[in-house]
Amino acid sequence: MRVKSNLKAILNEREMSIRELEAKSGLKFETLRRLYNDETKQYQRDTIGRICEVLDVEISQLLILVEDDGE
């Protein structure tokens, strides 16, 4: 099992761009882009907390457990 970012699905559902989330959250675009593309290896608590706060989602909605694809 591995942790996967669900940010892409959340933003797509809300028709929100990474740039819009950047403006609302005050987080760096590159940080959000990596999370959006599920390229983040380590998750900063403050970053995850801020995204959850801005999007009004639970951590369990933003970060999900998936079967390891063998990478």
N, C-alpha and C positions, 0 to 999 in steps of 0.2 A: 504494500500500500504506500501511496505517496500523497502529499498535500498538493492540491491543484487550485490555482486561482480561478474563481468564477466571475471575475470582474468584467470580462468581455460580454458574457451573457447578460449580466445585470445592466451594463451600459446600453447594450443593443436593445434590450427590452424597454428601456426608458428613452430610447433615441437620443442618448447623450454621448457627446464626444469626450475623448481624453482631455482635450483643451478646455472643455466646459468644466470637467471635474477638477482640472488643475486650477482654474480660476476660483471655484467654490471652496476648494480644500486648502489652497496655499502650498500644495505639495509640488515637487518638481515634475515636469513633463516626463523626463526620462525614467524616473521612479515609477510613475503610473504606467508608462508604456511597457516597461518590463513586467509589471504585474498583469497588465491587460493581455500580454502575449504569453503569460505563464513562463517567463524566463527567470523569475526571481528564485534564488536559492535559499536566501535567508530573509525572513520577514521581520521588519522592525515593528515593535509593539505600537509605538506612537503613530506610525504610518497606517497600520491596519485600523487602529482606533479612530483615526481621523476620517478615513474612508468610510468606515461603518457609520460614524456620526453624520457625515454629509449625506450619505445615501440612505440613511435610516434603515440599515440592515444589521442582522446579527452576524457575528464572526463566522458562524456555521453556514451562513449563506454566501459569504465572500470566499472562504477557504473550505474546500471539500476534500474528502478522502476518496481516492480512486485506485483501482488496481494498477500496480506497477506494470508499465508496458515493456519492461526489459531493457530500457535505455541505460 
